Each structure stands twice: as structure tokens, then as C-alpha cells.
Amino acid sequence: MKMLLVGNPMGKLIICLIVLTVVLIFLINFKKTKSKMTADIENEILKWDETSIGKGDFGAKTFLYRGKEFGHIHKDGTLDIVFGKQLTAELLQQKLVQKHLYVPDAAVTYKVSGEEKIPFAVSLLRFSYLIHFIKDNENDMTAKRTFESEMAKLPESLSSIYEAK
């Protein structure tokens, strides 16, 4: 059978079509998986007060608090967040994230490459959201208590960074 397929031009064409079909099926499933992961993250973000989702550059979904961006995710699962120099340096030092390609001193990148990466991606976005929240409500005591309570729910790797700030 192998000799029949490899030895003639029609056999080679059949093998190429089979390989292409397998690759296409893989790519379609990979894209669906990335889309589902992105949708799961979006659904979680939209549960938070005063959040919305907009369209960003290069097809990214932008996460907004009161109309201001606190992070965005690209179709390939690349999550980018601007934290400023100090928090970015702390996150990079702990090796929790990667340097952002275009703004390496003030922003981070986190690759959401599988379902197991979603919880930390959401935590990073929540961290950014809470920082924006407290900056907008810094003189409100109720907001300060909410901020402290919500920060305590984050992984210690994140909440301890802000406390050290």
C-alpha cells in the first residue's frame, strides 16, 4: 500500500491532502481553544463593576474600567498590561510575567497558552483593575476597604507586590 501511494504522483497528492487536512483540523481546533479561553476571561471581567470591553490594536480585546484600559488580550492569548515601572520591575523580578515587547519598562506580557493559565491571567487583570479602582477612588473610605478586601483575595505573589510599593 505504501509503495502504491509514494511511488506515483496521485499517491503523493493523496498524502499531501491528508497532511493538509490534519494540519487544518489542528489549526481550527487551536483557534477555537484560544477563542474560548479569551471568551472565558472576557466573561469574568464583565462581572466586575464599571467594566466594559473594547476593540484594541491588532485585533485585541481591550478591558476597560470607566472607559480607561487596564489590560488587553490578543487573539493568540497574549495578555498585555501596563503597570508602570515599579510594579512591572517587581513582577518581572518574580518571573511571573514577561517583558512587553514594545514597552518593556512599564508593561508586562503573560501568555495564556492553556486553560490552566486562565486563573492567573484573571488575577493579573484583577490586580490592574483594583489599582485603577483605588486611584479613581483614593479619598473614599468605602472604596479603600473594598480595595483591601479584594487585594487580599489575589494570589500573594501579586498582593504582596502592591503592599511593598
N, C-alpha and C positions, 0 to 999 in steps of 0.2 A: 504494500500500500504506500509506504514512504517513498519507494522508488518511483511509483507512478506519479505522485504529486510533485516531487522535487525534479524529476527528470524531464518534465515537459512544461512548456510555457503556461498552459492552462492550470496546471498544478501549482505553479509558482503564484499565479494570480489568486487562486483559491486560498493559498496560505497567507498571502498579503491581506486579503479581505477578512480572513478570520482574525489575524493580528489586529487590524484596524478596528474591527468590531469590538474586540476585547478592550482595547485602549479607550474607545469611545464610551463603552459601558462604564469603565472605571472613572473616566473624567466626569460623566454625568452624575454618577453616584457621589463623587468627591465634591462636586459643585452643590449638590443637594445637601450634603452634610454640612458644608460651610454655611449655606443659606439658613439651615435650621439652627445652627449654633448662633449665628448673628441674630436671627429672629428670637431665640430664647433670651439673649442678652437684652434686646430691644424691649421685649415684653416685661422684663424685670425693671428696667429703667423707667418705663412709663407708669409704674406703680408709685414712684416717688413724687412727692409734692412739687408742683410747678415745673415739671419736666416735659420736654417735647423732643421730637426727632426731626432733624432737617437733612437736607442734601448737602454733602460736602464735596470737596475736590476729589477728582479721580474716582467718582462713584461711591465715596464713603458715606456712611450714615453718621450724622453729627448729633451728639447728645447735648441737649440744651437745658440749662436751668435759668428761668426767667429770660429766655432768649439769648443767653450767653453760653458759648460752648464750654463744656467741661470734659470733652473727650470725643473721639470718633473712631469708627471701625471700618476698615476696608473690606471689600467682598472676599478677600483671601483670608480674613480672620486677623489681620494686623490691627491691633488696638493702639492708638496713639493718644497720649495725654500730656498736656503742658502742666508742669508742677512748679516751675521756677527753679532757679539754680540750686538752692539749698536742699529742697526735698528731692529733686532729681539726683543730686550727688549722693544723698543718703540711700535712695532706692537702688542706685547703681552699685554702691558700695556693698550692699547686702546681696547683690546679684539676683534681685527679684525680677528685674526687667532688663531690657537692652537699651542702648543709646538710640535716640531718634536719629534717623538718617540726616535730616535737614536742620534740626535744632538740638544738637547733642548735649548742650549745656543746660537746657531748660525744659526739655521734653523727653518722654520715655516711650518705648515701644514694647508691647507684650504680644507675643504670637499665640493666638487662640487656635491651636493646631488640633485639638480634640476636645471631646465632651468634658474630660477631666480638667481642662483649663478654664472652663466657664466660671466656676465659683470664684477663682482668684481674679479673673477679668472683671467680674461684677464688683468684687471688693475694691479693686483699683478705681473703678468708676465711682463707687460709693464714697471712697476716700476723697476723690476730686470734687464730687458733688457737695460733700459736707464742708470742705474748705471754701467753696463758693458760697454755700449757705451761710456760714458764720461770718464771712466778710460782708455779706449783704445785710446781716442782722446783728452786727457786733455790739450794739447798745441794748439789745433786747435780752433780758434775763431768761425768759422762757426759751428763747432760741438757744441761748448758751447751755441750758440744761438739756435740751434736745440734742444739741451737738455733742456734748459729753457722753450722753447715754448712747447715741448712735456710734460714736467713735469706739466705745467700749465693746461694741458688737463685732468690730472688724478684727481680722487676724492681728495678733500682737505685732507682727512684723511691720504692719502699717501704722497702727495706733501709737506704737512707741516712737516712731519717727516723728510724728507730729508733736508728741509730748516733749521730745528732746529739742524741738525747734524753739 
